[in-house]
Amino acid sequence: MRALVLAILLLGSVCLFLTAKAQAHPAWGIAVDRHGQVYFSDLKTIWKIDAHGRLSVFRTGTDHTHELNIDDAGSVYGAENSYDPVTQRFFSAIWKSTPAGDASYLLAPIEHPPMGTSIWKDPDGNSYHFVNHPKPDLLVLKRTPNGTVTALVGSNDALRSYVQDSPHSSGATAFGADGALYFTNGSTVYKLTKNNTLTVLARHVVKEDPKETPAGGTPLFGIAVNAQGDVFVADYGNQRILKIAPDGQLTTHMRAEESWFPTGVAVSGSDLYVLENSFTPTSTPIGTRVRKLSSDGTVSVLATVGEGANRPARETPASAHTEPSVADPNEVLLYALVGIGASGCALSIVVWRIRRKRSVDSSSQTTCSEQHV
C-alpha cells in the first residue's frame, strides 16, 4: 500500500510539473511608430512608451493579445483571443486603436474568424495568415478585400478542410521593404516573395548548449526586417536575437541576460527594440521588459512591467553570452515522455510488489496448512 501511495504522489507531481511547464505562452507583440513611440504587449495589457520615455497603459483587458501591428498613420492593431468559461468556447477578434485613443473592433469576437483573416495586410488590403495544417504541412493563406481566399503555400485540399480559429498565425510575421512576407514557424524562418516563391532563410535552428538534445530546435518568436534586408528573429531558446543577412549568413546580434528571454523584436531606422519575458523555473511569468539596441551599440532598458519591474537591471554587452536558466517551452513533450515513463515504472513496481506479496502470502498459507496436517 505504501508503494501505491508513493506511485500516486509521483504521478500527481509529474502532472503538476507538466501543467506548470505548459503555462509559458508569452506575447511577441511589439511595434514602433515613426515618432519613436513603442507599443508592446504583456498578454493582457498593451503598454506605450512615448518619445520621452514615459510609460503608460494604452489598452487593457482580460483577453490575450499576442501580436501587434502598426500602420503608417500610427494606428495599432492587435489579434485578441478570449475564453468563455460558461460555454467553454474560445473566441478571437481584431481590434484597432488610433493615436488619439479611439478604439474599435474590426472583427468582433467570434469563435471561427473568416478564413485568412489577420492583422497583417499589404498596401492593397490583402491579409495573410499561415498555420501548420495538418502538421507539419505549412498552409499560407491570402484573403483579398472582397473575401476571396487562396492558398499561396499548401494544397487546395488543405484549404478546403481548414477551419480558422484565431486571427494570429502559428508564429510571428513581418513585411520587408521589398514587399515580401517574412515569418517564423517553430524553429524555422521563411520568406515568401510577392510572386509567391517560398524560401527557407534558416531551417531548424538548434540549441547552442551542447547538453541539449541536438535534434531539439529552439522556439523562434518575433521577427523584423530593416531597410537593408537584414532579418532579426527573437531566438527564445538561445536567449538572443538572431540576425540573418541578405546573403544568408546567421550571426548572434544581441544577447539577453540572467532569466530574460526575447520573444518580440521591432526595428526603427538603425535602432532595434526587443521585447523580453522572464519566468520562474516552473514557467510562471515574472515580468516583461523592452530593451533598445542603438546604432552605436548602446543597450538600454526602456521599460519593465510586472514583478520584474522591482528587480534592478544589469546590462551586459550585446554580444555577451549567458546560459538559459529556465526550461524551453518546446521541452514540454520531452518532460511528458519522461514523466509517463517514470509513472509507468512506478506503477510496474507497485504491481510487482503486490504480486510478490500475494505469492509470499500464498506460500505461507500453503506451508502452514502442510504443517497443520
C-alpha positions as CSV (number, residue, x, y, z in Angstrom):
1,M,0.0,0.0,0.0
2,R,2.8,2.4,0.8
3,A,4.3,1.8,-2.6
4,L,0.9,2.5,-4.2
5,V,0.7,5.8,-2.4
6,L,4.2,6.8,-3.5
7,A,3.4,6.0,-7.1
8,I,0.2,8.1,-6.9
9,L,2.2,11.0,-5.4
10,L,4.8,10.7,-8.1
11,L,2.2,10.6,-10.9
12,G,0.5,13.7,-9.4
13,S,3.8,15.6,-9.1
14,V,4.6,14.9,-12.7
15,C,1.2,16.1,-13.8
16,L,1.5,19.3,-11.8
17,F,5.0,19.8,-13.1
18,L,3.9,19.4,-16.7
19,T,1.0,21.7,-16.1
20,A,3.3,24.4,-14.8
21,K,5.6,23.9,-17.7
22,A,2.8,24.4,-20.2
23,Q,1.8,27.8,-18.7
24,A,4.6,29.6,-20.6
25,H,2.8,31.3,-23.5
26,P,4.3,34.7,-24.0
27,A,3.3,37.6,-26.2
28,W,5.6,38.7,-29.0
29,G,3.8,41.9,-30.0
30,I,6.0,45.0,-30.2
31,A,5.7,47.9,-32.7
32,V,7.3,51.3,-33.1
33,D,5.7,54.2,-34.9
34,R,7.5,56.9,-36.9
35,H,7.7,59.2,-33.9
36,G,9.7,56.6,-31.9
37,Q,6.8,55.6,-29.7
38,V,6.9,52.0,-28.7
39,Y,3.9,49.7,-28.1
40,F,4.2,46.3,-26.6
41,S,2.0,43.5,-25.1
42,D,2.4,41.6,-21.9
43,L,-0.7,39.5,-23.0
44,K,-3.5,41.3,-21.1
45,T,-2.2,44.9,-21.3
46,I,-0.8,46.9,-24.2
47,W,1.7,49.4,-23.0
48,K,3.0,52.6,-24.6
49,I,6.4,54.2,-24.2
50,D,6.3,57.7,-25.6
51,A,9.2,59.6,-27.3
52,H,10.2,61.0,-23.9
53,G,10.4,57.5,-22.3
54,R,7.2,57.8,-20.3
55,L,5.4,54.5,-19.8
56,S,1.6,54.4,-19.8
57,V,-1.3,51.9,-20.4
58,F,-2.5,52.1,-23.9
59,R,-5.1,49.3,-23.8
60,T,-6.1,46.8,-21.1
61,G,-8.5,43.9,-20.7
62,T,-8.8,40.3,-19.6
63,D,-8.2,38.8,-23.1
64,H,-4.9,37.8,-24.6
65,T,-3.1,39.8,-27.3
66,H,0.0,38.0,-28.6
67,E,1.0,40.1,-31.6
68,L,0.7,43.7,-32.7
69,N,1.0,45.6,-36.0
70,I,1.1,49.4,-36.7
71,D,0.3,51.3,-39.9
72,D,1.8,54.5,-41.3
73,A,-0.8,56.6,-39.6
74,G,0.2,55.3,-36.2
75,S,-2.9,53.1,-35.6
76,V,-2.1,49.9,-33.6
77,Y,-3.8,46.6,-34.4
78,G,-4.0,43.5,-32.2
79,A,-5.1,39.9,-32.6
80,E,-7.1,39.1,-29.5
81,N,-8.1,35.7,-28.0
82,S,-10.5,35.0,-25.2
83,Y,-12.2,32.1,-23.4
84,D,-15.8,31.9,-22.1
85,P,-15.8,29.6,-19.1
86,V,-19.6,29.4,-19.2
87,T,-19.8,28.0,-22.7
88,Q,-16.3,26.6,-22.7
89,R,-15.6,28.2,-26.1
90,F,-12.7,30.2,-27.4
91,F,-13.2,33.5,-29.3
92,S,-11.0,35.6,-31.4
93,A,-11.1,39.2,-32.5
94,I,-9.1,42.0,-34.2
95,W,-9.0,45.5,-32.6
96,K,-7.7,48.8,-33.7
97,S,-6.6,51.8,-31.6
98,T,-5.8,55.2,-33.1
99,P,-3.1,57.5,-31.8
100,A,-5.9,59.6,-30.4
101,G,-7.1,56.7,-28.3
102,D,-10.2,55.8,-30.4
103,A,-10.7,52.0,-30.1
104,S,-12.9,49.7,-32.2
105,Y,-13.2,46.1,-33.3
106,L,-12.5,45.5,-36.9
107,L,-13.6,41.9,-36.2
108,A,-15.9,41.4,-33.3
109,P,-15.2,38.4,-31.0
110,I,-16.1,35.2,-33.0
111,E,-15.4,31.5,-32.5
112,H,-14.2,30.9,-36.0
113,P,-12.9,34.1,-37.8
114,P,-13.3,34.3,-41.6
115,M,-10.6,32.2,-43.3
116,G,-7.4,34.2,-44.0
117,T,-8.2,37.0,-41.5
118,S,-5.2,38.6,-39.8
119,I,-3.7,41.9,-38.7
120,W,-1.1,41.7,-41.5
121,K,-2.2,43.5,-44.7
122,D,-0.3,44.7,-47.7
123,P,-0.9,48.1,-49.3
124,D,-3.6,46.6,-51.5
125,G,-5.6,45.4,-48.5
126,N,-4.8,41.7,-48.8
127,S,-4.4,39.9,-45.4
128,Y,-2.1,37.0,-44.8
129,H,-2.4,34.1,-42.4
130,F,-0.3,30.9,-42.0
131,V,-0.6,27.8,-39.9
132,N,0.5,24.2,-39.7
133,H,-2.4,22.2,-41.0
134,P,-2.0,19.3,-40.7
135,K,1.4,19.3,-39.0
136,P,4.0,19.5,-40.3
137,D,2.4,20.8,-43.6
138,L,2.5,24.6,-43.9
139,L,-0.5,26.4,-45.2
140,V,-0.2,30.1,-46.1
141,L,-3.5,31.9,-46.9
142,K,-4.2,35.2,-48.7
143,R,-7.5,36.9,-48.3
144,T,-8.5,39.7,-50.7
145,P,-10.7,42.7,-49.7
146,N,-13.7,41.1,-51.3
147,G,-13.2,37.9,-49.3
148,T,-11.6,35.6,-51.9
149,V,-9.1,33.2,-50.1
150,T,-6.3,31.3,-51.9
151,A,-3.6,29.1,-50.6
152,L,-0.2,30.6,-51.5
153,V,1.5,27.7,-49.9
154,G,-0.2,24.3,-49.3
155,S,-2.8,22.3,-51.2
156,N,-6.3,23.3,-52.1
157,D,-7.5,20.2,-50.2
158,A,-5.9,21.5,-47.0
159,L,-7.5,24.9,-47.7
160,R,-10.9,23.3,-48.0
161,S,-10.6,21.3,-44.8
162,Y,-9.0,24.1,-42.7
163,V,-11.2,25.9,-40.1
164,Q,-9.5,29.0,-38.8
165,D,-9.8,29.5,-35.0
166,S,-7.6,32.5,-34.5
167,P,-6.5,35.7,-36.4
168,H,-2.9,35.3,-35.3
169,S,-0.6,32.8,-37.1
170,S,1.5,29.9,-35.8
171,G,4.4,32.3,-35.5
172,A,5.4,35.9,-35.9
173,T,5.1,37.9,-39.2
174,A,6.7,41.0,-40.8
175,F,6.8,42.7,-44.1
176,G,10.0,43.6,-45.8
177,A,10.7,46.8,-47.8
178,D,10.6,44.5,-50.9
179,G,7.0,43.6,-50.1
180,A,8.0,40.0,-49.2
181,L,6.4,38.3,-46.2
182,Y,8.8,37.0,-43.5
183,F,7.6,34.7,-40.8
184,T,8.8,32.2,-38.1
185,N,7.3,28.8,-37.7
186,G,8.7,26.6,-34.9
187,S,12.5,26.8,-35.3
188,T,12.5,27.8,-39.0
189,V,12.4,31.2,-40.7
190,Y,10.7,31.7,-44.1
191,K,10.4,34.3,-46.7
192,L,7.5,34.5,-49.2
193,T,8.1,36.8,-52.1
194,K,5.4,38.8,-53.9
195,N,5.4,36.2,-56.7
196,N,4.7,33.5,-54.1
197,T,8.2,32.0,-54.0
198,L,8.8,30.4,-50.6
199,T,12.4,30.4,-49.3
200,V,13.8,28.9,-46.1
201,L,16.1,31.5,-44.6
202,A,17.1,29.4,-41.5
203,R,16.0,25.8,-41.1
204,H,15.6,24.1,-37.7
205,V,17.7,26.5,-35.6
206,V,19.0,24.3,-32.7
207,K,20.1,25.0,-29.1
208,E,23.6,26.2,-28.7
209,D,24.0,24.4,-25.3
210,P,25.8,21.1,-26.1
211,K,24.0,19.5,-23.2
212,E,20.7,19.9,-25.1
213,T,19.5,17.2,-27.5
214,P,21.0,18.0,-31.0
215,A,17.6,17.3,-32.7
216,G,15.8,19.8,-30.4
217,G,15.0,23.1,-32.2
218,T,14.8,26.4,-30.4
219,P,11.4,28.2,-30.4
220,L,11.6,31.3,-32.6
221,F,9.0,34.0,-32.0
222,G,9.1,37.7,-33.1
223,I,10.6,38.8,-36.4
224,A,11.5,42.1,-38.0
225,V,13.2,43.3,-41.2
226,N,15.2,46.5,-41.7
227,A,15.5,48.6,-44.9
228,Q,18.7,46.8,-45.9
229,G,17.0,43.4,-45.9
230,D,18.6,42.1,-42.6
231,V,16.2,39.8,-40.7
232,F,16.1,39.9,-36.9
233,V,14.5,37.0,-35.0
234,A,13.8,36.5,-31.3
235,D,15.5,33.2,-30.5
236,Y,13.8,32.3,-27.2
237,G,15.7,29.1,-26.5
238,N,19.2,30.6,-27.0
239,Q,18.3,33.9,-25.3
240,R,19.5,36.0,-28.3
241,I,18.4,38.0,-31.3
242,L,19.4,36.1,-34.4
243,K,20.4,38.1,-37.4
244,I,20.0,36.7,-41.0
245,A,21.9,38.8,-43.5
246,P,20.7,39.1,-47.2
247,D,23.4,36.7,-48.2
248,G,22.1,34.1,-45.7
249,Q,24.7,34.4,-43.0
250,L,23.5,33.8,-39.5
251,T,25.0,35.7,-36.6
252,T,24.1,36.5,-33.0
253,H,23.2,40.2,-32.9
254,M,22.3,40.6,-29.3
255,R,22.1,38.6,-26.1
256,A,19.7,38.6,-23.2
257,E,21.0,38.1,-19.7
258,E,20.0,36.3,-16.5
259,S,16.5,34.9,-16.7
260,W,15.2,37.1,-19.6
261,F,14.1,35.6,-22.8
262,P,13.4,37.5,-26.1
263,T,10.0,37.0,-27.6
264,G,9.5,40.1,-29.8
265,V,11.6,42.4,-32.0
266,A,11.0,45.6,-34.0
267,V,13.2,47.9,-36.0
268,S,13.0,51.7,-36.5
269,G,15.7,53.1,-38.7
270,S,19.0,51.7,-37.4
271,D,17.7,51.0,-33.8
272,L,16.5,47.6,-32.6
273,Y,13.8,47.1,-30.0
274,V,13.5,43.8,-28.2
275,L,10.6,42.5,-26.1
276,E,11.7,40.1,-23.4
277,N,9.9,38.0,-20.8
278,S,11.1,36.4,-17.6
279,F,9.8,33.3,-15.9
280,T,10.2,31.2,-12.8
281,P,11.6,27.7,-13.1
282,T,8.0,26.5,-13.3
283,S,7.3,28.9,-16.2
284,T,5.2,31.3,-14.2
285,P,5.5,34.8,-15.7
286,I,7.6,37.2,-13.7
287,G,7.8,40.3,-15.8
288,T,8.1,41.9,-19.3
289,R,10.5,44.5,-20.5
290,V,11.7,46.4,-23.6
291,R,15.3,46.9,-24.4
292,K,16.8,49.1,-27.1
293,L,20.0,48.5,-29.1
294,S,21.0,51.8,-30.6
295,S,23.1,52.1,-33.7
296,D,26.2,53.0,-31.7
297,G,25.9,49.6,-29.8
298,T,24.4,51.1,-26.6
299,V,21.9,48.8,-24.9
300,S,19.3,50.4,-22.6
301,V,16.2,49.2,-20.8
302,L,13.2,51.4,-21.8
303,A,10.6,49.9,-19.5
304,T,9.9,46.9,-17.3
305,V,6.4,45.8,-16.0
306,G,5.3,43.0,-13.7
307,E,7.3,41.6,-10.8
308,G,10.4,42.0,-12.8
309,A,10.0,45.8,-12.5
310,N,11.2,45.6,-8.9
311,R,14.4,43.9,-9.8
312,P,17.5,46.0,-10.6
313,A,18.5,45.8,-14.2
314,R,22.0,44.6,-15.0
315,E,23.2,45.4,-18.5
316,T,25.5,43.2,-20.5
317,P,27.2,43.8,-23.8
318,A,25.1,42.9,-26.8
319,S,27.4,40.1,-27.7
320,A,27.9,38.7,-24.2
321,H,26.9,35.0,-23.8
322,T,24.6,33.8,-20.9
323,E,23.2,30.4,-20.4
324,P,19.5,29.8,-20.2
325,S,18.2,29.4,-16.6
326,V,14.7,28.3,-17.4
327,A,13.5,25.4,-19.5
328,D,12.3,25.8,-23.0
329,P,8.5,25.5,-23.7
330,N,9.2,23.1,-26.5
331,E,10.7,20.7,-24.0
332,V,7.2,20.0,-22.5
333,L,6.9,17.0,-24.8
334,L,10.2,15.6,-23.6
335,Y,9.2,16.1,-19.9
336,A,5.9,14.5,-20.7
337,L,7.6,11.4,-22.1
338,V,9.9,11.3,-19.1
339,G,7.0,11.7,-16.7
340,I,5.0,9.0,-18.4
341,G,8.0,6.7,-18.3
342,A,8.6,7.4,-14.6
343,S,5.0,6.9,-13.8
344,G,4.9,3.6,-15.7
345,C,8.0,2.4,-13.9
346,A,6.4,3.3,-10.5
347,L,3.2,1.5,-11.3
348,S,5.1,-1.5,-12.6
349,I,6.9,-1.7,-9.3
350,V,3.6,-1.4,-7.4
351,V,2.1,-4.3,-9.4
352,W,5.3,-6.4,-9.0
353,R,5.3,-5.8,-5.2
354,I,1.6,-6.6,-4.9
355,R,2.0,-9.8,-6.9
356,R,5.1,-10.7,-4.9
357,K,3.3,-10.2,-1.6
358,R,0.4,-12.3,-2.7
359,S,2.8,-15.0,-3.8
360,V,4.6,-14.9,-0.4
361,D,1.2,-14.9,1.4
362,S,0.0,-17.9,-0.6
363,S,3.3,-19.8,0.0
364,S,3.0,-19.1,3.7
365,Q,-0.6,-20.3,3.8
366,T,0.4,-23.5,2.0
367,T,3.2,-24.2,4.4
368,C,1.1,-23.6,7.4
369,S,-1.6,-25.9,6.0
370,E,1.0,-28.6,5.4
371,Q,2.5,-28.2,8.9
372,H,-1.0,-28.4,10.4
373,V,-1.7,-31.7,8.6
